[in-house]
Amino acid sequence: MTTNPANDAASSSPENSNTPENPISPEKLPTPEKKSTTSTVVVADPKPLSLLATAGVLHHEGMRCICARSTDAVLKAFELEQTDEASALPKLQVRIDGGHPQPSHSENSHQSPTKFAIDLLIWDVADDPMSVLTITQQIRQFSPFQNLPVVLLADSKWAGLEKKTEGEIAPTHCLFKPIDPKSLITIAQHLLWMPSLQATHRQRGSRPTRPGWVTL
């Protein structure tokens, strides 16, 4: 004899302890407080468990997360793809397929091609940090993402990665494992606030002099 796990779970759940004849009205159910979703974050990690854990932490803080497990998935989130040209460095172009038709020349080239404006990229570099860094640099070649802030998650053995990011114009931060969720949230919130500040200084023809305000 087989049982339906869904029914067993429903019968043992306190929320479903009422009889079917007297269900709880949806209007009377307590509504959990939700934080406003103001930012869209692409979270990339080849490992599904840590990917979901990282995205869960950010989602709890009210951020909209787009999860990716590969470089192609990351590029797809940005509506980009690698070209077929054979070269030492990867070259990107706006993704063109059935769901992403060729943009017309009349469209604004500075408009983000994505459904949601992507505000932050968090990428676990795994065992190929230089490839990840190269792809992020290529993404930033497109005007909608030239100031895209990036957080690179890495094992301690890649400590030299932080030095590699010092030359980046857009905010780039390295966070080494084990990752403290509170530190991740603090850095993410800081980077999400930074681009508007940087843009203001560029419009004034100056750069912030306070250490850490441009290169993190």
N, C-alpha and C positions, 0 to 999 in steps of 0.2 A: 504493500500500500504506500502510495506516495503522498506527500503533503506539499502544499504550496507555501514556500518560505515567506512570500509576501503576506499571505494570510496570517501565518504564525506571528510575523513581526507586528502586523496590525493589531492582533488580538492582545499582544503583550504590551503594546505601547500605551502609556498613560493617556496620551491625547485621544486614543480611540477606545477608551474604557466604556463610553456610553453605548447604549444599545442602538441598533440601526434605526429603531423607531424614533429615537430622540438624539439625532446627531447634533454636534456643536455647530452653532451658526458661525459662518466665516467672519461675520461682523464682530463676534465676541472673542475671537481668538486674539491673543496678544501679538502685536506686530513688533518684531525686533527692530531696534533702531538702526537705520542704515546711514552710513556716511555718504555724503554727496560724491558722485563720481565726476571728477573734473579733469583727470589725466588718463591718457592711454599709454600703456607700457608694453613693449615687446619683451618677453622673457624667453631667452634661449638657453637650452641645456639638453645635451644628448641623453641624459639619464632621466627617465620619466618621473621617478619618485622625487628627486630633488627639484625637478622642474615644477611639479605640482606644489611642493612645499614652498618654494620661493613665490610662485604666483599666488598661493593662498595667503601668504603674509601681506603681500601688496594689496590683494583684493579686500582683505579685512580692513585696510586703511582707506578703502573707497576708490581704489584705482582700477580702471578697466584694463585687463590683461589679455594679451594675445600670446599664446604659447607656441614655441617652435622648438623642434628637436634636431634640426639640420640647418645648414647654411641656406639651402634652397627655400626652406620654410621661412627663414628670416627675411630673405629677399622678397618672397611672396607677400609677406606682411607689409612691406614697403612698396608693393606693386612693381618690383624690379626683378631682373633676371640676368644671369651671366650671358655674355655674347658668345657666339661660336668661334670667334677669332682666337687663333692660337698665339698666345703671348705669355711672357713670364709672369706678368701681373694680371689678375682677373679684371675684366672690363664689364661694366654693368650697363644695362639699358632698361627703359621702361618696359615692363612685362607686356607682351602681346600674345594673346591667345583668345579662345572663345569668350572667356569672361572678362578679358581686358583688351578691347579693341584698340587699334592704332589711334592715338589722340589726334585731333585735327589741329591745323596750324593756328586756328583762331582761338584755341584754348589758352588760358593764362599759364605760362610755363612755370610761374612761381607758386601756383596752387598745388597743394599736396594732392597726389594722385590717389591716396588711400581714402577709404570710407571715413575713418576717424583720423584726425591729425595725431600723429605719433609724437609723444612728448619725451619719451625716454626709452633707451635700449639697455637691458640688463642681460649680459651674455656670459655664461660659464664657458671659459676657454678650453676646458678639458685638457687634452694633450697636444693641442695645436694653437697656442696663443698668438703666434705671428700671423697665421692665416686669418684668425678672428680680427686682429688689429688691422690687417690689410683690407678686409671686407668692410669694416666700419669706416675706414678712410675713403673707400670707394663710394659708399652710401652717401657720405658727406659731400661728394662731388656734385650731387644734385641739389639745386637751390632750396627746395623745401626742407632739406635735412642738413644744411650746412652748419647749423648750430646745434645739431642733435646731441644732447648729453648722453654719455655712455658710462655704464658701470660694468667693469670686467671682474668676474668672479674667478679666482684662480687658487690652485694649491700653492703652498709655501715654496715649493721648488721653483716656481716661476717668479721669484721675487724681483728679478731683473726686468719684468714687464712694466713695473711702475716707472722705471727710468725711461723706457721706450715711449711712454705716453706723455712725457713732459713737453715734447714738441708739438703736441696737438693744440690747435687753435680753439676748438670747441671743448667744453668741459668733459674730461675723461678721468674716471676714478677707478683705482684698483682696490678690490676688497679680497683679502686672503682668508682661506678657510682655516678653522671652522668659522662659519658665518654667524654672527650674532644678529638675530632678526631686528632688534632695536637699532643697531648700527646701520643695517641695510635701509630701514625706513627713514632714519635721520638723513642719510646720504641721498636717498632718492628724493625726499622732500626738498632738500637743499638744492639739488641739481634742477629740479622742476621749477624752482623759483629763480634760478640763476640766469637763464637765457634772456628774459625780459630786461634784467639789470644790465647785462652785457650789451644788448641792443641799444639801450639808452646811452651808454657811454660811447658807443661807436658813432651814434648820431651827433654827439657833442664833439667828436674828434679827439677823444681822450680815452685812456684805459684806466681802470681802477688801480690804485696804488697799494691797496690793502693786500697783503700776501694771501694767496689762496683764492682770490676772487675770480681769477681767469683760468689758471691752471691748477687743478686740484691734485 
